[in-house]
Each structure stands twice: as C-alpha cells, then as structure tokens.
Amino acid sequence: MNYSPRRGLNVPIVTIVDDTGSIIEEEQRRVIRHVIQKGYGADVIFGNGTTGEWNRLNNRERLRLIEITIDEVKQSGRWSVIGHRQDVEAWVGVNGATRQEVLANLDAAIQLDADAAVIAPLAIGDLDEADIVRFFQRDLSDLIEASRRDLPVFLYDNADINAPNRTPHIRTHVVKELSRLPWIRGLKVSAPRRVLGNYTKAALHFKQPGEFGIYIGNAMLIFDWYRPKRGLVGRLQAGLNEWLLYDALPIGVVSGPGNVLPREWKKAWNVCWAGDEELMDVYHGLCQRFEQMTEFGEPSGQYVGKMLACLKYALELEGVITSSHVCRGTKSLTSEEKELFSAAWGTLREQVRQVSTPWWQTTRL
C-alpha cells in the first residue's frame, strides 16, 4: 500500500442535527468548510466519530454523514497552501452497533472513495474480544481486497464508547496481530505514554518506520509531550520517553475543540512540534481556557463537562450554523449556561486577537 499516515491536526467533526436527530446537510457542510479554513485549519477531517455522536445516530444517518463528509472534503479540501499543494484528507468512522453495520459502513467508505476509515473494535456490540483479529482478517479483509482499492484503516481506542464488560484499551497482542494486515496504518488513542509505547512496539513487528501512525487523542497532552526537556534530569526523561516509544513519536493530535478554533489548534500543533516553548505557553493558555469554559457547576458542587454542546453553541454564536441541537443522550446547555458560555467565548476570542497574528485567527468563511 502506497500510503503514509497524515501528520498534523485531525479534527473530529461535530454532527449538526435538527430536533428529531436528523442531519442538516447544508449546515454540516458549512462546519466542514469552517474547519478546513481554506487549507489553514485541519489536515484531516474525521467524520462520524465520538465527537460526531456516532453512537447517538441510527445507521441510516451515519451513512448520510459518511457521504456528506467525503463529498464536502473533496470539494473544499483541495488547496494550495504557502506555495505547495496540501490536500485535506477525509477520514470516516465506520463503526456501528453490530458487525453487519460496520461492514455496510466500510463498504460505503470504499465506494465513496474515503481517504481512510476508522474502526473502534471494542465498541462493536456483537464482537467478542477474542474474535477481533478473526473479524479483521476475514470479514474486513474480504471486503477491502474485493474492492481492489487501497483503503487505509486506523484503529480507534476510546474507553468511553466501549461495549459493556470490555477492557479499557485494545490488548497489545491484538494490535500486533492486526498490524500484519497491510491496510492497518495506525491508531488513534487516549492513553498513557507507556500504553502508546506498547502499541508502537507491537506494530513495529510487522510495519516499517513511518507506515504506522499514532495520534494523541487527549489533545492537551501535546503541550507536555513535545516540550523540550532541559537539564540532566530533563535529558534523562526525554531519553526514557524515546525508549518507551521506540523512537516513534505520535505524528498527530485529535482535537475536538478544533471544530471552533481550527487555525489556533493548527498553530498549536505547529509550535509544539517545533518545540517553541514561548508560543507553546501562549497556545496552552488559550486552549486550556476553552476546556475550562465547557465545565459547569452543579447544585451538588460537582462540575460537569459539556464539550459537545459547547462546540455546537460556539459555532452558532459564530454564525456557522443555526441549529446547536445535540443528539438524544448528550448533555445539553441550559439557558443560564449558554449565557455564561457566550460571555466567556467573547472574552476568549478577544484574547486570541491580542496574542496571535491574524493569519492564525479562525475566520468565518
């Protein structure tokens, strides 16, 4: 397979629905164009993922979302950036509640010419952990090989969407076995450095360096992960980290807040990869502030995160969409919380204007 995993900012797109849970196609397309920012936003658009509430949609709507995502990225994601061509890739989650839904969704991704598909094995309800390798080796391989088309597939490791009674993470030996398949090309995961190191070691049994990409699912970790280490202790720590990862650093970040701050998150990735500590501090502060804005106090004294509702409401405040409905089962914002978030959002946008160049400020297109 002539494919190298794409580096950079991977944005899992929110899904825009009406009050019945049906996708609003034109508004969904506007969000994709907003996140692409004419080539200065996301490097990868990831549709039908957890941030897109795939597990709240019926499979008919998932298939619609897959089609809309691929088509819009093909139309809007081809740009010449800073003197060279840099096409945005369209990745789509093909998960479903059952193996048959996964197969139907993967077939749609193949037929619609997606750049890559993403599968969370532990989230498939009728797939026992002991049968994961066989399902990939037989059912999925048969479908991909019959298509005569190279379709990269990335594994998705997210404990929040696992089916009941599953292990928190994909077992290392499973990653090792799946990496034998030529079309398995990486892993999107939120996990400690040690777990990522185990995955890297497992994959390198059957993949050459650069053929298997790991993407950091907990986006805020990049500000620590890529920070240069100073002094003797720092150098020892850096050496340990490189040893744990077998000299294979994660090549990208998966950022849900990239839906509303795509240029800012793209710049954050750039400065982290470059090790620019001064700008890392600036963008860490901005991104951390947004994370804090999505948590709200309850009468019990606890704080509840409402990231998805905030992402959609921010897009509504920016005039990108008119419907900020969340799917049934996702926490929504109260009227009071909307007022608090709106005020905080205005303040954050002003802070962005004060500390960054216009080039790296997200604009409404």
N, C-alpha and C positions, 0 to 999 in steps of 0.2 A: 504494500500500500504506500503510495507516494504522498504521504501527509505528515506534516509536523504540527503538533499541538500549538494552538494560537496563544501567544503571550499577551499579557496585559489585563485590561479591565473587562470583566464578564458581568453583565448586568441581567439578573433575573427579572423579567418584566412583570409588573402588576397586570392583572386581568380586569378590564373595565366592563362591568355588568350593570344591567338595569335592576329594578326592584324585584324582578322574577328570577334573577340569576342568569339571564341570557346575555351573551357578549354583545356589546355595542361596537360593531365593526369599525366605523369611521373613527370613533374615539380611541379604539385600540390601536389603529394605525397612527394616529397623532402621537400617542405615547411613544411608539417605536421611533418615529421621526425625531421626537424631542430628545430621546436618549442617545440617538446617533449623533445629533448636533452637527450634521454635515461633515462627519468624519473626525470631530474633535471630542467625541464622547466615548461610548463603549466600543471596544474592539470585538466583543461578542455579544449578541442579543440572545438571551436564553428564555424561550417561551415555554409556558406550561410547566413551570417549576413550582416549588413550595411557595415562593413569594407571589406566584401567579395563582395560588389557591387551587392547584390542580386537583387536590383531594377533596375539594368542595364542589367541583363541577361534575356533571354527568359526562359520559364518554362522548356523546354527540357534540357537546360544547368543547371538549378537549380537542376533538378532531378539527372543529372550526378554528380553534385557536392556533393549532399547528399550521393550518393552511394560511391563515392571515399573517402569522409571524414570518413564515418563509417568503411569502409573496411580497410583503412590505419591505423586508430587508433586501430582497433582490432589487426592488425599485429604488430604495432610498439609501442603501448602504454601500454604494459604489462611488467612492470619492477619491480625488487626488489630493493628498494631504502633504503640505510642506515639500512640494516638488516631487513626491513619489506616490504611486498608487498604493492604497491601503484599504482593501475591501473589508467591510464588517462581515463577520460570519453569523449565520443563523443556526443556532442550536435549539433543539426542541426536546422537551421531556416527553417520553413515550410511555410513562407509567400508567397503569390502570389498576383497578381492584383485583383483576384476575389475569392469568397468563394469556388468555384469549384477547383481552383488551390490549395488553402490551403488544402482542403480535399484530393486531389490527392497526395500532398507532405507529408501530415501527414500519409497517408496510406503507402507511400514508407518508411518513417521513421520507422513505426511499423514493416513492413515486413523485413526491413534490420537490425532490432534489434539495433536501436539507444539507447543510454543511456538516452537521454531526447530530447524533442522537444521544440522549442521556437517560440512563436507567438506574433506579434505586432498587436493587434486588430485595432488600429486606422489607420493602414496603408493599410487595405483591402478596395479597392476602392468601391466595391458594397455592403459594410456592413455599414448600418446606425448605429450611436452610440446607438440609442435606441434598436437596435436588437442584440447588442453584447452578452448580457447574454443568450438570447434565442439560438443564434448560438452555443455557447459553451455547453449549457445544452442539446440541442437536436442533432444537426448535429455532433459535435465533440464527444460528449459522446457516441452516437450510434456507431461511428467508433471504438473508443477505447474499449468500452465494448464488441463489437463483436469480437475483436481480442483476448480476454481472456488473455491479457498480460498487466502487469503494466507498463505504459509508463508515466513518469513524464513530465509535461508540465510547462514551465516557461513563464510568460508574459514578453513582451518587450515594454518598454516605451521610445520612442525616437521621439521627436517633429520634427526632421529633415526629417523623412520619412513618416510622417502622410499624409493621403489623404487630399485634399483641404477642407477647412472650418471645420476642426476638432479642438477640444480643445487641448491644448499643452500636457496635461497628461491624463491618464486614470482616470476617476472620481472615487473618493474613494468608493462610494456606489457600483460601478461596481466591484472593487477589492473585496469588502466584499461579494458580491453575488457569484463571481467566486470562492472564497476560500472555498465555500461549497463543491465544486467538489473534490473528493479525489485525483485526479491526478494533480491538480494545486498545484505546490510546490514552487513557488517563483516568483521573479520579478527582471528583470534587468532594471535599470533606471538611468538616469542622471537628478537629481532634487535636490532642497534644502533639508536640514535636516528636515524641517517642513513637506514637502510633503512625505518624506520617513516615518516619524512618523505616518502620517495619514494612509499610506498603512499598516504599521505594526499593528496599532490599528484595522484596518478593517479586516486584515487576522486573527488576534488572536480571533475573534469572533467564528471562526469555525476550527481553527487549534491549535494544541498543540505547545508549545515552541519547536523549533528545526525542525518542519515539514515544515516551510515556510521560505525560504532563500531570503534575499535581497542582491543584488550585485551592487556595485558602478560603474556606467557607465562612469563617469568623473574620469579617473584613478588618476590624480594628486591630487585629494581630499584626498586620503588616508594619505598623509603626514601631513595633518592638522587634519583629523578625529581621528586618533589613537594616536596623540601626547599627552603624559601625561600632565595634567593641574597642574600648580604649584601655590602655594599661596592661599589665601582665595578666591580671585576673580576666580582663575582657578578652584578651587574645586566647587564653586557655578555654574560655567559654565558647568563643567563636569556633575554635578547633573542635571542641566536643560536639557542637551543633552540626558542623560539616561532617563529622564522623557518623553521627546518628542518622544523617540524611544521605550518607554515601555520596557526598559532593553533588547532590542533585537538589538544588533549591526549588521550592514551588515557583512556577512560572507565571502565575496569575492570581487575581483576587476576585471573589464573587461578592458583589456589593449590592444589596437591596436598596440602600439609600442612593445608589447611582441612578435610580429612577428619577429623582428630583434634583440631584446635583451631579449630573454626568460629567461635566467638564471639570468640576472640582475634584471628583474622585479619580478622574483620569490623571490630573496633575498630581494628586496624592500618590498614586501608583508610581508615576514617573520619578518623583523626588525620593520615594522610598527605595526604589530600585537603584537610583543613582547614589544613595547614601548621603543626601544633602540634609544634614541634621537640623539646620536652622529652619528650612522650609518644612521639614517633617514635623517640627514642633507647631508651626503655623497651621498646617492642614490637620494635624492630630486634634488641635483645639477646635477647629471648625466641625470636624466630623464627630467628635465626641459630644459637642454641644447639640448636634442634631439628634444623636442617640438619646441624650437626656430629655429632649423635648417630647419624645414619644412615650414617656413613662408618666403615669398619673397616679396621684394618691387616692386610696380607697378609704372609706369611713373606718375600716379596721386598722388603718395605719400602714398597710402594705402598699407597695407600688406595683401597678400592673402595666405591662408593656403593650402598646397598641400600634406597633410599627406599620402594619399593612394599612390600617385605617388612616394613619398619618400620611403615609406616602400618597394615597389617593387624594386626601384632602389638600395636600400641598399642590398637587397637580391641578386641582380645581381652583385653588387660590391663584395659581399662575395662569389660569385661562386655557390650559391644555385640554382639559376635559370638563364636562358639565355634570357628570354622574360620579360621585365618590362612594357609591354603594359598595359594601363588602359582601361576600358570599355568606350564606347562612352557616353559622358555626364559627365565624370570625368575629372577634371583638370589635364593636363599632365605637365611635366617639359620641359622647353626649354633647348637648348644646354648649354647656359650660366648658367642656374640654376643647371644643372647636374654637371658642373664643381665646382660651389660653394658648392653644397651638398657633392660631393666626397671629397673635401678638408676638410670640416667640419667633415665628417664621419671618416676620418682617424685620425683626432685630437681627436675625442670622443673615439674611440677605444683605443687610447694610454692612455687617461685619465682613462678609465676603468681598464687597466692593472696596472696603478700606484696605484689605490686606493682600489682594491679588490683582493681577493685571486683567484688563477687560477680555483679553484672549482666553483666559481660563475662568470666565464667569458664564454660567449657563444662561442662555437667552431663549426666549420664546420664539419659535420659528414660524 
